[in-house]
């Protein structure tokens, strides 16, 4: 088969992944993706009920900080309006932060559980149980946010095209996704936990993410970054990769000591919490080195801002 992104070159098998999936790479553009592609029924079985840890608890000060981060991203590229759409908004914690700063916000998600939190906890009204909002909202939004969504979708090109459909001319698209050129993936390859099909199906570099955006958007800013306060930071993910490499990951996941403390996944066991905090402290200590990695394009995640 030819590459589903560039359509010009054959794809080569790189290595097998868990659950009978395999990673493939385009011989030309280097886009990496999972084959086989799961069915809709298989994806539904993964996301409903939501996996443990899907919905984290965000304290008011965390929501305020997140709102300010996105406000600054928006303000720095000059967007006149304040109509914001987040696709795959989870519980709406980003939208809540922006709403508190005066933005008019709309969110979509495929999880009724997540939208229940958005409505009942954060009191966000314009929430839609769908991938995108109703068609009458096309071309209405000044800002569209897709944070850690594109790696999940079956057709990334179609996803970006649909996103563009809902952004005003001159509006911006803020997208985040794991970086396939990160230092962790370069070291641990298929053992790195970002390789987790059928949850993650697409793996982007800066170049391949730009390629999927440029037919519809002009890229304004690109950074790769590693955040110490991310529960799945580089140090934590590397620890998981080592356990996978040693063949003990499945045993650890089955251990009652490390299982999530409640079925909703909103609270982890004390042991897991301590491990996460230790990795965050370690990551913070290593932040000068990780900042250098980010500047070299090897940060844990990609942040890209593009104008319609």
N, C-alpha and C positions, 0 to 999 in steps of 0.2 A: 504494500500500500504506500501511497505518497503521504507526505506530512499533512495533517489536517489544518495546520496553521499557515504555512507558506505554499503548500500544494505543488511544490516543484521538485522535491527530492524524496527518495525512499527513506524509510525509517528502519533503524536497527535495534534489536533487542539488547538492553544493557544488563539487567540482572533480574532475577525473580524477587517478588515481594510476598508478604503474607497473604493468606486467603486465596491462593491460586491466581494472583494478579502478577503482571510483569511490567517492568518499566521499559519504555521505548524512547529513542532519541532520533530526531531528524538529522540526517547526514549533512544538511545544508545550514539550516537556521538554528539547530541545537535545541529546539523546543522538546521538552520531555513530558511524557504523558503515560497514563496507565492503559493497558489493554489486559483483559477484556473490559468493555464498558458495561457497567452494571445496568440492570433494568430499573425502571421506576419503582417496581414492587420491592426490589432489593434495597434501594435507597430509603424507601419509606420504613422498612423494617429496621434500618439503622437509626433513623432520626425520631421515630415514634414508637415507644416512649423515648425521650431524649437521653443520650448517653450520660452517665454520671459526670458531674463537673461542667456540664454544658452551660448552666446558668449560674454565674458567680454572683456573690453579694457585693454590691458597690455602696460604700459609705458616702454620705453627702459630700465630704471633702474630696473624695475620689471623683465623683461626678462633676464637681466644680472644676477640678483640674483638667479632666477630659474635655469639658466644654471649652475651657480656655485654650487648650491645645488646638482644637479644631477651629475655634474662632480666629486664632492667630494665623493658621494655615490659610483660611479664607481671606482674611484682611490683607495678608501679604501679597496676594496676587490680584487684588482689586476686583471685588465682586459687588455690584451696586445693590442687588436685592438680597432678601433674607429668607427666601423660600428654599427649604432644604428637604431633600428626599434621601432616606437611607434604605438601601436594598439589602435584605438580610440583616435586619436591625437587631436581632436577638431580643433582649429585654428592653431595648430602647435607651440604654444608659447614656450613649453618645448624644442622642436626640434630646434627652432630658437636660443634659449640660448645656446644649445650645439653646433650648427653649427658655431656660432660666436667664439666658443672655439676650433674649428678645427675638430669637429666630422663630419663624413659623415652620413647624416640622411635620413631616409625614414619614411613616415607616411601613415596610413590608417584611413579612417573614412567613415561612411555611410551617412554623410551630405555633399551634394555638396556646400551648403552655407559655411560651415566651411572650406572646402578645398579651396574655392575661396579666403577666407581671407589668408590662408596659402600661396597660390601662389601669390596673388596680393599685399598683405601687407608685408609679410615676405619673399617673393621671394624664397620660397622653391619649388624645382622642382620635387623631387621624391615623389609625393603624389598619392595615389590610392583610388578611390571611391569604397571601398570594405572593408570587415572585415579584410582580410589578403592580403598581397601582392601576386603577381604572383608566381606560383609554382617554377619557375626557381630561385627564391631567397631563397628557403628552405636551412637551415643549413648555411646561410651566415652571420648572425648577431652576433656580440660580445655581444650586449646588447639589450634586449627587454624590453620596458616600457609599462605597462598597468596601468594607473592611473585612478582610479574610473571608471572601465569598467566592471569588473567581476560581480558586483552587478546587472548589466543590462541584462546579457546574459541569454538565455533560458536554456543552458546546460553548467554549469561551468566546469564539468570534460572534456567535449569535447573541450571547449575553451582553457583550460590549455594544453591539448594534442596538439592542433594546434599551440599554442605559442611555445612549445618545439620543434616542427617540424622546426621552422625557426631560432632557436638558435644554434650556433656552440657548439660542445663539448668543455666544459670549459668556455663557455659564461655564462652570468648572466641574470636573470629575476628580474626586479624591479616592484613590484606590490603594489598598494595602494587600500584600500577599507574602507568603514565605519566599525567601530567596534561594533558588536552587544552587547558586554559587556561594552560599554562606560557608564560613569556615568550618562549621560543624558538619555539613554535608560533604565538604571536600575531604575531611578526615575520616568520617564514619560511613559515608556512602549509604547503601541501602539499610544499614542498621539505625540510621537517624530516624527519630520518631515522626518527623514530618511526612515520611513515606508510610501512609496509613490508609490504603484503599479499603473499602470504597468511599471513605470519608474525603480524602484528598485524591483527586484524579488528574490534576494539572500542576506542573511545576515550572515556574517562570524565572528567567534571568531578567536583568534590566533590559537587555536587547529584545528578548522575545515578548516581554510585556509591552514595550514600546511598539513593537510590530503589530500587536493585536489592537492597540489603541489608535494608531496613526490614520487609519482610513476615516475616522470620525472625530478625532481630537488632535490638537497640537500640544505636545508635552511641554510643560513649563518648568517643572522641577522634578528631580529624581534624587532620592537618597536611599542608601541602605543603612540599617541601624539595628542595634541590639540594646534592648531595654532591661535593666537589672530588675525592675519591678514587675516585669512580665512573669506570671507563674510558669510559663514554658520558655524560660530564657535559655541562652546558649549553654550555660553550665548544667542546668537541670536536664535539658535535652541530651547533652553529652553523657550525663550519668545514665539516662535511660538507654542510650545507644550502647554503652559499655555492658549493661545488663543483658541487652539483646544479643550482643556479640558473644557473650559468655554463655548464652543459652539459659539464663535464669529469669528473663523478663516475664515469661508466662507464669512461672512459679511465684514470682513476687506479686503479680497482679491477682493471683488466686489466694494469696495470703490474707487472712482476716485482719492482720495488723495494718496492711496498707490499703484495704478496701475503703471505699467512701463510707462515711459514718451514717449517712441516711440515704434512702432510696432516691431522693430528689437530686442528689449530687451537689447540694448547696453547702455541705460541710464535709471536710476531709478528716480522717483520723488524725489524732495528735501527732503520731509518728510521721505521717506524710506531710503535715503542716510544718513540722520541724525541719524535715528534709528540704522543703521548698524554701523556707526562710534561710536555711544555711546556704543554698545555692544562690539566693538573691544577694546575700552578704558577699559571697565569693565573686559573683558577677560584678558587684559594685567595686570590689577591690581590683578586678581586672579591667575595669572600664576604660582606662587609658589605652590598653592594647586593643580592646574591642572597638574603640572609636577609630583607631588607625585602620582596623579591618573594614569598618564601615566606609571609610573614605576610599579604600581600595576596592569597593564593590562587594565585599565579603561579609556584610552585616547579616544578621539573622532574618530580617524582613526588608521588603521593598516598599517604600512610600513614593507614589507618583501622583503628581497633580497635572491635569491637562485641561485645556480650554476647548470648548465646543466651537 
